[in-house]
């Protein structure tokens, strides 16, 4: 696992757990968690892409 994944995976896992605890009718807050998770996942991919060409 890349260092950037090792750094962000615990954060993403925590956000996923919090997201799963929310009631399904709490759409706005669930979408907020989803956006944060996707942002972090994109940050991981970008960092790995940059490292591949460094």
MOMO-V271715 format. One record per pair of residues at least 12 apart in sequence whose ideal C-beta (glycine too) atoms are under 7 Angstrom apart, sorted by the first residue. I is the first residue (numbers start at 1). J is the second residue. If there is no record, write none. Layout:
BEGIN
i j
I J
I J
END
This chain:
BEGIN
i j
2 48
4 44
4 47
4 48
5 44
8 40
8 43
8 44
11 40
12 37
12 40
12 41
15 33
15 36
15 37
16 37
18 33
19 33
19 34
END
